[in-house]
């Protein structure tokens, strides 16, 4: 008589060690962190800060790959289309939440095709005035803009950038009109800002903080709902008479959708461990980031809210990419 239960159990025995080996194999080779912007920016700097710490943690090469284009969407698309094996990740900036509304041919679904593993933190933008201009408060800017509509200029890192959308929202709320001057990235804006090419440069502190510290730019208002710990003396737009705006740049780490829970847990834990190192923490804060790590349960809904907010501003103001 054939006992089928023992035979079935015996047939299954070889599979168990194989499954265990497969689960324990990650990482078995190099891990890529795609930076969807050129070298030198905050996402690049943050990735390279993490690189040696993650390499020591996992014992495999961590490769930082700059794959720039289309406001960060090209590099992010490569990760969205990659296998969910834990070997390919992306470190994004605030354009991640704006791009779906601004680029119809983006090629992936931001919420369906990606895993929002960890948000490092946020940072408000700072609206500044060149020291040669007469403005020392947001109230003075609004007064001048209402007296002479579309004569006062403001500069951003590009058309459709978070700074551009924020200023469009501020103008609509405050009932005044400025002239937008878009530049192609933080570097060109920084050069133009210190040279006085525009009246009101607006960007995150990593982009123009050195010029604020030197006195070349006078800070007028920050764009978060509350004052940033790194800029406690600069009033918010709400405090300056323009309520209801909470526009913060953010930095986040994502992978493809359907990542195994064990891989997500290990990678998130390794990043949090790196951020707990005082030297790393100080360098991240030095970039101008209000470091406040949050996992998928917070990061995912945050991105969804950002997408909804800025898609509405894009539609209402008929904004198109460069």
N, C-alpha and C positions, 0 to 999 in steps of 0.2 A: 504494500500500500504506500502510495506516495504522500508524504506530509507536505502540503503546499506551503504552510505558514513558515516552517524553517527554511525552505528553499527561497521564499520571497525575502526573508530577513537576510539570508546569505547573499542574495543578489544585490541587496541594497548596501551591504557593508562596504564594498570598495568605493562607493560614491561619497560616503561621509568624509573620509580623509581628503578626498579631492576638493570637496566644497570648502572644507576648513582651510586647505592650502590656498584656494582662490581668494577667500575672504582675507587671509592674512598677507596676501601678496602685495597689497598697496602700501606705499608706492614701490614699484619694482624698477622704475627708470626715471628719467628726468621729468620734472614738473615745470610747465610753462605758465608764467604770469604775463598775459598780454596787457601792455599799456597802450590804449588806443589813441595816444597823442605822441607828438615828437619828444625826444629827450629834453630834459631840463625843466619840465613843468612839475606841479605838485604830485600828480599821479605817478610820474616817473620816479621822483624822489622818494615817495612813500614805498613804492615797490622795491626799490633798491635798499631801503632801510630794512625791510622784512627779509630780503633775499638771504643774507648769511644766517639769520636766526632760524629760518625755515629749513635751510640746508643742513644746519647742525641738528635740528630736531628730527628730520626724516632720513638723513644719511644718503640723500640722492641730490644730483645737481638741480638747482632752481634757476631756470633760465628766464630772464626778463626780456621780453620781445616788444619793441616799439612798432606798432602797426597803426599808423595815423591815417586819418581821412574821414570826411563827412561828419565832423563834430564828434568823433569818437565812435560812430556807428559801424564803421568797417571792421575795426578790431573786435568790437563786441559781437558783431554778426558771426565772426569766425568761431567764437566761443559758443554762441547759441547753436551752431551747427555741429559742434564737436561731440564726440562720444562721452557719455556720462561716466567716465572711468577715473575721474579725479586728477587727470594729468594736464588739464587745460583750464585756466581761470582768467578772469579779467578784473582790473581795478579801474572803476569808473569815477567820473566827476558828475556835476549836476546836469550836464548836457544829456545824460542818460535818460532823464525824465522829460526832457523837452523834445528830443529827436523824434519820437513817434508821431507827434503832431506836426512837426516841421518838415519831416522827410517821408512822404507817402510810400516811397520805394525802399524803405529801410531793410526789408528782406527777412524780418523775424518779428515775433510777437514778444514784446518786452516782458510781459507777465507770464506767458505760457512757456516760453522756450528757455528761460533762465532761472537759476536758483539764487535768490538774494541772500548770500550766506552771512555777511557781516557788514554793518555800517560803522565806519571808524568814528565819524563825528561830522559836525557841520561848522559852517562859518558864515556870518553875514557878509554882505558886500558893503563897501564904504563909498558913499558919495562924497567927493572932494571938490575943492575949488583950487585952481592954480593960484599961487600966492600973489600974482600980479592982478588978479581979478578982485572986485570989491565985495565979494560975497563971504560972509562969516557965519551965516546961519541959513537953514532951509527956508525960513520965512523971507529972507532977503531975495533968495532965488525965485520963489513963487511971486513975490511982488514985482520983480524985474520982468519975469516971463509974462505976467498978466498985462503989464504996461506995454511990453513990446513982444507980442507973440512970435514964436519961431525965429528968434534972433540969438537967444542963449543956446550954446551947444553943449552936448554931453557926449563923452566917448566911452565905448565898450570894446570888449574883445571880439565882437562880431555881430552881424545881423542874426537875430533869433537867439542870441545868448541869454542866459538868465538875467544878466544886468539890463539888457535891452527890454526884455519882457517886464521886468520889475519897474523900469522907468515909464514904460507905456501904461502900466497899471497905476503908477503914482500920478501921472499926468491926468488920467481919466478921473481918478478919485479927487484930485486936488483942483481940477478945472484950470489947468495951465498947459501951455505948449512949448516944448523945447525942440531943438534940431538934433537928430541922432547922427553921430559920426562913428561908423563901425570900423574897427581895425581887424587885422587878420591875426588875432592871438594876443596873449598877454605881453609878449616881448615888444611888438610894435606899439601897443597901447602904452606901455610903460615909458618908452622913448618919447612918444608924442606927449604924454602927460607932463613929464618933467620939462619938456621944451615949451610948454604952454600953447600947444596947437589947438586944444579945446578948452572951453571954460570949466567944464565939470567932468573930470574922469571918474568912472565908477568901476570898481573891481574888488576882488577879495584882497585881504591884506598880503597874502603871498605875492601878488602881482605888483602892488603899489605901496606896500608898507614902508619900504626903504625911503621912498620920497616923502611920505608922511613924517617919518622920523627926522628927515633932514630939514623939514620945514618948507620944502618946495610945494607940497600940497597941503591944503588946510582941510581937515575932516569936518564935514557938515552933519552927516547923519549915517546911521547904519541901518541895514534893511531887515534885521531880525525883529520878531515880535517883542523880544526883551533884549536888554543890553548884553553883549558878549562879555564873558569874564576877561577876555584878552583886550577888550576896549571899553572899560567901564565908564570912561569919561565922555564917550561919544553918544549923543542922544539917538533914539530910534526915529524912524519916519513918523510913527504914531505920536511920539512926544513932540514932533516938529509940525504937527497939524495935518498929517496924512494917515488916517487910521486904517486898520484892517489888513496891513501887509506883513507877511512873514515870509521873506524870501531869503533862503539860506543855501549857499553852496553845500554839497555833501560829497563825501568820499566813501565808496563802498566796494566790497569784494564779492564777485559773483562767479558761479560756474554754470554749466549747462543744466537743463532740467533733468529730473529723474536720477539725481545722484544718490547712491546708496547711503542710508543714514549713518553708517559707520564712518564713511569717508567724510561726510559733512561734519560729523562730530570731531573727528581727529583734526581736520584742517582748521575749523573754528577755534578749537582748543589751542592749537599751535600758534595761531595769530594772536589770540588773547594773551598767551604766555609771553610772546615777544613784546606786546604792548605794555606789559607789566614791568618790563625792564626799565629802570629809571632813565638810563641813557636814551633808549628808544623813545620813551614817553616824552622826554624833554625835546627831542629833535622833532617829533610829530607836532607838538604844541608850538615849537619854533616856526613851523611852516605856516602858522596862523589857523590851525585846525583846533576847534574846541572839542578835544578828545572825549568821546562818550560812546563807547562801543555798544551796539545792539545787534542781536541775532535776527534770524529770519522772521520770527514772529512780529518784530517791530519794524524791521527794514522793509519787508514786503508791503505792508499797508502804507508806510511812509512814501515809498515810491509811487504807489497807486494814487495817493492824495496829490503828490506833486504833479503827476501826469495830468490829472483832472484839472488842477488849477491852471497850469500853463497852457494846456490845450485850449481852454476857454479864452485866454488872453491872445493866443495865436489867431483863433477864429475871429474874435471881436475886432482885432486890429489888422486883419488880413496880412499877417506877417509871412514873408517868404524867405527861404534861405538865400545866402549869397549866390 
